[in-house]
Amino acid sequence: MKPLHMVLLSALIGLSAGMLYKDGDVSMLALMGVIVGLLLFFSIVWRVMQWRESLMAEEIRDRTLTWWWMVAVFLLALSTHKIVSFVFLGFLCFAALREYFSMLSMADTNDKAELAFADRLPVFFCYAAIPVVIFVCYIEWYNLFVILIPVYLFLLMPILLILQNRAKGTMKSLGVLSLGLMFFVHNLGHCLFMINMGAIVLLFCFTLTEVRDLLSFWVGKGLAVLAEKMADSQVKRGLELRIAPDVSPKKTWSAGILSALIIAALALLFVPILPVFPDGKITYSYCAFVGFSIGILGLFGDLAFSMVKRDAGVKDSGTALPGHGGIIDRVDSLVFTIPVTFHLIYWSYF
């Protein structure tokens, strides 16, 4: 890492820590310390791998450096004024939606230029929905938030196509537009309303989701090695049972469930630092259930976008994040875990 980059990263993280200390947010400070500690650990790992000339050293380096920047910016957004968090998370939704539209062509191959131009109006309304969602979440208008996208914006899409006198390529356009709205404005947009519960709740879901993504890779490798050493048996076949071989050949039920159970256990560490909600403190058993849900939903979020990318014929959703791919490659699991985590807590404790 260049010295200038190190100074800037240190300044961003130090500024976040200073503001959290000033506000007396001990919980966020403790979690921030754990996250920075993990990043330091992986920084040492890639240095050692680089020294040993490992084939994966460059990939680990790129991933770790990108994580440093993502964590620094994310923590700064959460530790400053509430409006900064809303703007940052709103921009995240916009960036993911934009990447999604650029990855998938909505136009029919026969009249691509004509239909691509015709789709600009509904795409504009998809983008315009994001500041509306930010405002609705900021004023904590829950009843409008939960129906704004799945009802009003969903109905607006076919109306716009009708007013354009469209009769060709509409099914594909409606499918792509509706999925984009639901995935990246409504589902991912729940992180905006989650801020109202407390930044630590959002960090709870973000951290467990991202840890699951990392953990599942190593758990999968470990179980694959174990299965190779076993004689042909029911246990071996169970360990190697694939979830969806055509979507992701390496994803197995055993690795997915074991990773979810580990995430459920890790979720218990958050109970002491999670805030007291209007209807009381979250219990250990319920927190484990939420953690397990994050583990399972994170798995299917990953698989869902693997399915989309395979259908689109692309390996990564973009190149915005070195070592990770695109923004969607980093938030795919969050699209599934954020809304469900939000509602599991909201229904039980608000």
Secondary structure as UniProt FT lines:
FT   HELIX           3..23
FT   HELIX           26..51
FT   TURN            52..53
FT   TURN            55..56
FT   HELIX           57..79
FT   HELIX           82..103
FT   TURN            110..111
FT   HELIX           112..118
FT   HELIX           120..138
FT   TURN            139..140
FT   HELIX           142..147
FT   HELIX           148..153
FT   HELIX           154..163
FT   TURN            164..165
FT   HELIX           170..180
FT   HELIX           181..187
FT   TURN            188..189
FT   HELIX           190..194
FT   HELIX           195..197
FT   HELIX           199..229
FT   HELIX           234..239
FT   TURN            245..247
FT   TURN            249..250
FT   HELIX           253..267
FT   HELIX           268..273
FT   TURN            278..279
FT   HELIX           284..312
FT   TURN            322..324
FT   HELIX           327..349
//
